[in-house]
Amino acid sequence: MEEDIKIAFDQADIERQTQDEKLNLLLKIAFSNHTTLREHGKILFGNGKAGLCDTARTNKMLINIIMSVVGASILGFAGVLYGLVAR
């Protein structure tokens, strides 16, 4: 298991650290951020599967198709209704 990284430092804590300790802390934070960003990328863009962005894009396309079908149905019904009333 990875070692937890203390993120909340004040200036006095940093001043007491040696240059090597400061560098090691920065490296731990950088690798932790890299791991987190990779996990977020897998969630958003998928890892060989559909990610959140793909799912949102698909849902938007399906909603547009449904709205087109509903709109065409309403226009068709209005046209039939107008044809019956106009006789």
ZILIN-V170351 format. One record per backbone hydrogen bond with DSSP energy under -1.0 kcal/mol. CO is the residue of the C=O (numbers start at 1). NH is the residue of the N-H. Records with the same first field share a line. If there is no record, write none. Layout:
# ZILIN-V170351
CO=NH + NH
This chain:
# ZILIN-V170351
7=9
10=14
11=15
12=16
18=22
19=23
20=24
21=25
22=26
23=27
24=28
25=29
26=30
27=31
28=32
29=33
30=34
31=35
32=36
33=37
34=38
35=39
36=40
37=41
38=42
39=43
40=44
41=45
42=46
43=52
44=53
51=55
52=56
53=57
54=58
55=59
56=60
57=61
58=62
59=63
60=64
61=65
62=66
63=67
64=68
65=69
66=70
67=71
68=72
69=73
70=74
71=75
72=76
73=77
74=78
75=79
76=80
77=81
78=82
79=83
80=84
81=85
82=86
